[in-house]
Amino acid sequence: MSRPGWLLLMLVIGLGGSAGLHADARVIDVHAEVREESVFLDANLELSLGSEVIEALRNSIAVNLIVEAEIAEPREWLWDRRLLSDRRRLRLEYHALSRTWVVTDYHARETHTFSELVGAVESLSRVRAWRLGPWAPLADKPRLLGKLRVTLDVNKLPLPLRVPALFKDAWDLDSDWFLWGLSEVRR
């Protein structure tokens, strides 16, 4: 085989071998609603776990995620004024003895068990009925901006994995801020 042929073969093998290596997190959609004098959020996330993250999970290393939400009043010349903010901590772990995946939502004080990783990731990807805070401080504001993101809690990983989790794409479970206007949330 000629040299260009070998290079093409190595490129194809390299690209095929890298599929599934990268982790990714995105916020797809957020819906805010006022009920019982409080602001509630529903969010849909897209989480793709890389092969390195899945291998760590199978070796009994839990993955902790933080979902952060803010409602702010935009200002022209200064930073936005934060009116409401909250963090929701989620944990995904694998129990080897029972061969089950466990999702824990510390905010809601709920734990769900799944037989397949796909079901556990789907559960992590849906945040429902999250009470962000009272509606009263927001009621008289003419413009409101909502922000939501998900990040990997690197500090909860074992020490040898913290540095790779900060710099490798295989552990990149941090999303950008998802922004939306809250004019439709009015009562």
Secondary structure as GFF3:
##gff-version 3
##sequence-region A 1 187
A	DSSP	alpha_helix	3	18	.	.	.	ID=ss1
A	DSSP	beta_strand	24	35	.	.	.	ID=ss2
A	DSSP	beta_strand	38	48	.	.	.	ID=ss3
A	DSSP	alpha_helix	51	58	.	.	.	ID=ss4
A	DSSP	beta_strand	63	73	.	.	.	ID=ss5
A	DSSP	beta_strand	81	95	.	.	.	ID=ss6
A	DSSP	beta_strand	100	105	.	.	.	ID=ss7
A	DSSP	beta_strand	110	114	.	.	.	ID=ss8
A	DSSP	alpha_helix	117	124	.	.	.	ID=ss9
A	DSSP	beta_strand	126	134	.	.	.	ID=ss10
A	DSSP	three_ten_helix	136	138	.	.	.	ID=ss11
A	DSSP	beta_strand	145	152	.	.	.	ID=ss12
A	DSSP	three_ten_helix	154	156	.	.	.	ID=ss13
A	DSSP	alpha_helix	159	167	.	.	.	ID=ss14
A	DSSP	three_ten_helix	169	171	.	.	.	ID=ss15
A	DSSP	beta_strand	178	181	.	.	.	ID=ss16
A	DSSP	three_ten_helix	183	185	.	.	.	ID=ss17
###
